[in-house]
Amino acid sequence: MKKKQIKALTSLVVIIIALAVGYFGSGHLNIGQAPTQTSTAASSSEVLSTSVKQQPLDFKNKRQMVMANTDALGRAVDSHIQLKNSQEPHVTREPLNYNPVGWHNYDFYYKKSDGSIGKMWLMARGHLVGYQFSGLNDEPRNLVPETAWFNGGNYTGMNDSNTASMLYYENRLDSWLANHPNYYLDYQVTPLYKGNELLPRQIRLAYVGIDKNGQPLTIKLGGGREKTGNGGATVVVLDNYAPNAKINYADGTAVNTVSPK
């Protein structure tokens, strides 16, 4: 074979190898790798808009509880409290009989930490401002359908170490009040809906401490979701979802995404 032919053949081989590397490296072929999957219960990353302004209540040196009226669809809109530790409720908890609009419940399968399969109710009738602060249980303006996983941090029981849950923030705010008995906590909770959907896709929390002179005190609870809001408040937006369900937020129905086997 002549030198020119050898050189041309060598160049052709180099080009073929380069094209092959580019093709495989681009992800067209995954050798020894599992295909990428998208979870049907993935939480959203976009914060939904609302007409409800995030702003602490005016300081009046007394306990305040302000709730917006339910909207035309019967949905809770906003719940806001300002209180000291000594003003937390000490009353017998009344039964919860009210079903918020869009309420459905399902006994769904879920995967336990050991890989086995359990079964538990998907939804909870969730308080916006928690009962430990408000003392309100059967109040339509303070109730929305929430997944048990989001509300209590677990499929069954409670887990306040779950930073994606309401319970994580509620328990730490309660502890903050106990550790600062002379200060007030301003706590605003706002459900975020998409259009006319009956279930909120997200819940916005806004919290700030207030000293005896009415000056704001920043509260940081960790969890990796906190941002700075209006009036010195810290703001967190949480997703109302569960890893074992695909939820139709328009009407509150849901489909189990975990198989019993």
N, C-alpha and C positions, 0 to 999 in steps of 0.2 A: 504494500500500500504506500502511495506517495505521501511525502511530508504534508502537502497541502490538504490531502484527504484526511489524514490523521488529525490535523489541527481543526478542520471543520467538524469532524466527528466528535472531538473532545468538547468543542464549544456547544454542540447540540446537546450532549449529555449534561453539561453544566446548566444549560437553560431548563432542561426537563426536570433536573433535581430542584432547581430554584422554584419552579412552578409548583412542584409537588409539595415542597415545604410550606409555601404560601397557602396552598389549598388546605392542607391538614391543620396548619396553625391558625387558620381563620375560624375554626370551629365547625367546618363542614363534616368532619369525621372525628369522633371522640373515641379513642382506643383505650379501653380499660376504665372509662369514666361513666358514671350514671348520668342520664340526660337531666338537664335543668328542669325543675317543675315549679309551677306557680300555685301557691296555696289558694284554695277557694275561700278560705277564711282570713285572708290577709287584711290587716288593718290599713286604713288609708293614711297617706302622708300629707294630704292637703287639708288645711284647716278651713272648715266651712264658715261662711259669713253669717252674721246675725245683726238685726237692728238694735239689739240690746247692748247698750254701752257698758263696758267694763269700767266701773268707777266706785271707789269706796263711798259708803254712806257718810253724810255730814256727821261729825262727832258731836254728840249731845250728852256725853257722860252718863248714859243709861242704856239699858238693853233695848235693841231695836230688831224687829223682824219684819221685813218687807217682801211681799210676794206679788208678782204680776198676776193679773187675771189670766185664766186659760184663754187661748186664742179661738178663732172661729171654728177650728177643727177639734177643739176640746183638749189641745195639747198644753202641758205646762210650759211656761215661757222663761221664768227667772225667779230665783229664790235667794234672799240676801239677809244675813244676820250680822249683828254686832253685839258682842257680849263679853263679860268677864267670866272667869272660872266659877265664881260663886253664884253666877246666874244660870248655870247649866240646870236643866230640868231634873226634878226629883219627884216625878209623878208616876203613877201606875200606867203602864203602856196599854193603850186601848187597842182593840182588835183592828186588823187591817182588812177592810171589806171592799174598798174601792179598787176597781180594775181600771188603770189608766188606758186611754184610747190607744188602740193597736195591741192590746194585751192578748197574747196567746201563750200557752206553755206546752212543752214537749218533754217527754222522758227520753233523753238521748244518750246514746253510747258515747263514751270518751275513753281515751287511752291513759292509763295510769303511769306513774313514773317507772314502775317495774315492767312495763310493756303489756300487762294484762288489761282487759277491757272491763270498765265499769259502766254504770248507768245512773243518770241523775237528771233532775229537772234543769232545763236550759235557762229559763228566765227567772227574774226577780222583779217585784214591784219596788223599784229603787227610789229612795229619797234623794232629792237634790241636796238640800242641807240636811245632814244626817240627824237622826233622832237624838243622839247624845248632845247635840247643840240646840235643836229646835223644840224637842218634846212633842212634835207633831207626827202622827202616824198615818191617820186616815184623811189626809188633806190633798185633794186633787191638784192644787196649785204647786205641790211639792213632790209629786210622784210621776215617774216615767218608767216605761218598761226598760229594764237593763238586764244584760246577761248576768247570770250568777258568777261567771268567771270574772267579768269586769267589776261587778259590784263587790264581791267578797274575796277576789284574788285566787279563786280555785273553783273547780267543778263542784266540789262538796266540802263543807266546812269553810274555814276562813284561813287566809294566808296574807297577812299584811306586809310581807316582804316582797310581794309582787308589785313592782313599781308601775305597772299598767293598770292597776286597780284603784278604785275610789278609796278602798279601805286603807291603803298605804298612806294616803294623805290625811284622811280623817283621823286616824289614830295618832299620827304625829302632830297634827294641829291640836288635838285634845291634850296631848302631853305638853305642848308648848304653853297652853293656857294654864295647866296645872303648875308648871315651872315659873310662870309669870303672873301670879295671882292679882297683881295690882294693875295689870295692863288689859286692854281690850283686844279681841280678835275681830277683824272685819273679814267676812267670808261670803263670797258671792259665787253661786253655782248656776250656770246657764246651759241648757240643752241646745245643741246645734243640729238643726234639721236641714235636709236637702229638699227644697221646694215644699210640696205638700205631703211628704212622707210622714207617716204617723209616729215612727220610732226615730229618736235622735241617733245619728251616726256617731256623734261625738258629744262630750260633756266638757265645758270649760270651767275650770276652777280658778278663782282669784282670791288671794289671801294676803293680809298685811296686819301687823300689830300696831297698836296705838297706845302711846303713853298717857299719863294722867293729864298732860297739857294738850292732848289732841294731836301730837306729832307722830308721823308714821314711823314704824319700826320694821325694817325688812325681815322677812322670814324666809329661810331657805331650808328645804327638807330633803334635798338630794333627789335621786331618781333619774337624772339626766334629761328631764323634760321641761325644766323651769325656764321661763323667760320673764323679762321685766315688763310690767304693765303700767297702767295709769295710776296716779296717786300713790306711787311707791309700792304698789302691789306686785306680788309674784304671780305669774299666770302659767297654768298648765292645761293642755288640751289632751284629753284621753279618748280613745276609740271604744265605742260600745259594741264589742264583738266577742265571739268565742271561737277558739281554734277548732272546735268540733262541729261547727254549724255554718251553713250558708243562709244568711238572713235576708228576707225580703223586707226592707225598711218601709216600703210603701204601705204594707198592711200588717206587718208583724209576724207573718208566717215564716217558717224555716224548714230546712232540710238537713238531716243528719249527714255529716261527711265522714263519720267513723263507722266501719263495718263491725258487726259483733264478733267476727272471726278474724 
